[in-house]
Amino acid sequence: MSGKFSFTFNLGGKTPATLTPASAPAPTPAPAPAVVPVLKSHDLFPTRIWQAHLDALDPYLDRWVKLVLAMRAAHPHPAGRTVRQGWNSEDMSVLEQTEFAPLREAVSAACAMALQEMGQGERRFYLQSWINLHDRGGFNFLHMHEGSLLSGSFYLQVPPGAGEFVFRDPRPGVIHGYVKGGVPNGHADVHLRPSDGLLVLFPCWMEHYVEPHEGDEPRITVAFNANPVDHEATDRG
């Protein structure tokens, strides 16, 4: 009998094998299944800020605004620093004034809670504070408050047209990336639209600026730093 043939057999109960003469072509391997990775995301280098509306201080706001305007009238020359087309106080201990005692207590408590989250709950600090006031067209250019534990602002008066507070993305290389916008690994500054009675805390190294003010009533904030007690006070923005 002539011709090609193949047959199967069992060895030790294993799956039957097929014998093919050497001259027969090798079987084509089955295509590999598509690989769909299961990704686990990890957000590196988180940057935390804090906000709170201090509604309990609303009854004081009008009084404090009048106090600030009186401070400006008594010392009309602005201290300068990062404020343009407006006024800021040369006094860097505004919250130590008796009239601002309720605000000083609230700011101190907020800073203590934020420092606790940062693992600095035992750190002693003092508050350095000043007034920033913007007339129409006024703004703060890009800056940061180096050497502090925390920085922040409390908004006394935010009239219509007030310039927004803007945080610059702190990752220096991301600005060169292709992806733009508020998406993972994208580049976008973060805009904060303030309101009367808002308290904001942020790391001192966060670069920030204030957009031009477009209202006729002044935009007024109390800016501050929580500084470690072993550091001397220096001028800030």
C-alpha positions in Angstrom: 0.0 0.0 0.0 1.4 3.4 -0.9 0.6 7.0 -0.2 0.8 9.5 2.7 -0.8 8.8 6.0 -1.1 10.0 9.6 -2.3 8.5 12.8 -2.9 9.3 16.4 -2.0 7.4 19.6 -2.1 7.8 23.3 0.9 7.6 25.7 0.2 7.4 29.4 -3.3 8.9 29.1 -2.0 12.2 27.6 -3.8 14.1 24.9 -3.5 12.3 21.6 -0.6 13.5 19.4 -0.7 13.7 15.6 2.3 12.4 13.6 2.9 14.1 10.3 5.5 13.1 7.8 8.5 15.4 7.7 7.6 16.6 4.3 4.3 18.1 5.5 4.2 21.9 6.2 4.4 23.1 9.8 1.0 24.0 11.2 0.3 27.8 11.4 0.3 29.0 15.1 -2.9 30.4 16.4 -2.9 34.3 16.6 -2.0 35.6 20.1 -4.9 37.1 22.0 -5.1 40.9 22.2 -3.5 42.2 25.4 -5.6 44.8 27.3 -3.5 46.0 30.3 -5.3 46.7 33.5 -3.8 50.0 34.6 -3.5 51.3 38.1 -3.2 55.0 38.4 -0.9 56.7 40.9 -1.1 60.5 41.5 2.4 61.6 42.4 3.5 64.9 44.0 0.1 66.0 45.3 -0.3 69.7 46.1 -2.9 70.5 48.7 -4.6 73.8 49.4 -7.4 74.6 51.9 -10.5 76.8 51.7 -13.2 77.9 54.2 -15.9 80.5 54.2 -15.8 82.1 57.6 -19.5 83.0 57.8 -19.2 83.7 61.5 -17.0 86.7 60.7 -19.5 88.3 58.3 -20.6 90.9 60.9 -17.1 92.2 61.0 -16.4 92.7 57.3 -17.8 96.2 56.8 -16.0 97.4 59.9 -12.7 95.9 58.7 -13.1 97.4 55.2 -13.6 100.9 56.8 -10.5 100.3 59.0 -8.4 99.4 55.9 -9.5 102.5 54.0 -8.6 104.6 57.1 -5.2 102.9 57.1 -4.7 103.8 53.5 -5.7 107.4 54.1 -3.3 107.7 57.0 -0.4 106.1 55.0 -1.3 106.5 51.3 2.1 105.5 49.9 1.9 101.8 48.9 4.6 99.4 50.2 5.1 98.1 46.6 6.3 94.5 46.5 4.1 92.6 43.9 1.0 94.9 44.0 0.5 97.3 41.0 -2.2 100.0 40.6 -3.4 99.7 44.2 -2.1 99.8 47.7 -0.6 97.5 50.2 0.4 98.2 53.8 3.9 98.7 55.1 2.6 97.2 58.3 3.4 93.5 58.2 1.6 92.6 61.4 -1.9 93.8 60.6 -3.6 90.8 62.3 -1.9 91.8 65.6 -4.2 94.9 65.8 -6.9 94.5 68.4 -9.7 95.1 65.9 -8.6 92.1 63.9 -8.4 89.7 66.9 -11.3 87.5 65.7 -9.7 87.0 62.3 -6.3 86.4 63.9 -7.7 83.6 66.0 -9.5 82.0 63.0 -6.4 82.2 60.8 -4.2 80.8 63.5 -6.6 77.9 64.1 -6.8 77.2 60.3 -3.0 77.2 60.0 -2.6 74.8 62.9 -5.0 72.3 61.3 -3.3 72.5 58.0 0.1 72.1 59.5 -1.2 69.0 61.3 -2.1 67.5 58.0 1.4 68.3 56.7 3.0 66.4 59.6 4.0 69.7 61.3 1.5 69.7 64.1 4.1 70.4 66.8 5.7 73.3 64.9 5.4 76.7 66.5 4.7 79.6 64.2 3.8 83.3 64.2 1.7 85.2 61.7 3.0 87.8 59.3 0.2 89.7 57.8 -0.5 92.7 55.5 -3.2 94.4 53.4 -3.4 94.0 49.6 -5.8 96.4 47.9 -6.5 96.7 44.2 -8.0 99.7 42.5 -9.4 99.4 39.0 -6.7 97.8 36.9 -4.8 96.6 39.9 -3.1 93.2 40.1 -0.3 91.2 41.6 2.4 89.8 39.3 3.6 86.2 39.6 5.4 85.5 42.8 5.7 83.1 45.8 6.4 83.5 49.5 9.6 81.6 50.1 10.7 80.5 53.5 7.3 80.1 55.2 5.4 77.1 56.5 2.1 78.3 54.9 0.7 81.3 53.1 -2.8 82.5 52.6 -5.4 85.2 52.1 -8.7 86.3 53.7 -11.0 88.3 51.4 -12.6 91.3 53.1 -14.2 92.8 50.0 -14.6 91.2 46.5 -16.8 93.5 44.4 -18.1 92.6 40.9 -15.2 92.6 38.4 -12.6 91.5 41.0 -9.6 89.8 39.5 -9.3 86.1 40.1 -6.5 84.5 42.2 -4.4 82.1 40.0 -2.1 79.3 41.0 0.7 78.4 38.6 1.3 74.7 38.0 4.2 73.9 40.3 5.7 71.2 38.1 8.5 73.1 36.1 8.6 70.6 33.2 4.9 70.2 32.5 4.7 73.5 30.6 6.8 71.9 27.8 4.4 68.9 27.4 2.0 68.4 24.5 -1.1 67.9 26.7 -2.8 71.1 27.9 -5.8 71.6 30.2 -7.0 70.3 33.5 -6.4 66.6 32.7 -3.9 64.1 34.1 -0.4 65.1 33.1 -1.7 68.2 31.4 -0.7 71.8 32.0 -3.2 74.4 33.3 -3.1 77.2 35.8 -5.8 76.9 38.4 -8.1 80.0 38.8 -9.9 80.7 42.1 -12.9 83.1 42.1 -12.9 84.5 45.6 -15.8 85.9 47.6 -16.3 88.0 50.7 -15.3 86.0 53.8 -13.3 83.3 52.0 -10.1 82.0 53.6 -7.5 80.3 51.4 -4.3 78.5 52.6 -1.6 77.1 50.3 2.1 76.1 50.4 4.4 79.1 50.4 6.3 77.8 47.3 3.1 77.8 45.1 3.6 80.5 42.5 0.5 82.7 42.2 -0.8 86.0 40.8 -3.9 88.1 40.8 -5.6 89.0 37.6 -6.4 92.7 36.9 -9.3 94.1 38.8 -12.2 95.5 36.7 -14.4 97.0 39.4 -14.8 100.5 40.8 -14.9 99.4 44.4 -11.5 98.2 45.7 -10.7 94.5 46.0 -9.3 94.0 49.6 -7.6 91.1 51.1 -5.6 90.3 54.3 -2.6 88.3 53.1 -0.5 86.3 55.6 2.3 83.8 56.2 2.7 81.3 58.9 6.4 81.5 59.7 8.4 79.2 62.0 9.4 81.0 65.1 13.1 80.5 64.4 12.9 82.6 61.2 13.0 86.4 61.0 10.2 88.1 59.1 11.0 89.3 55.6 9.0 91.3 53.1 6.5 89.3 51.1 4.0 89.9 48.2 
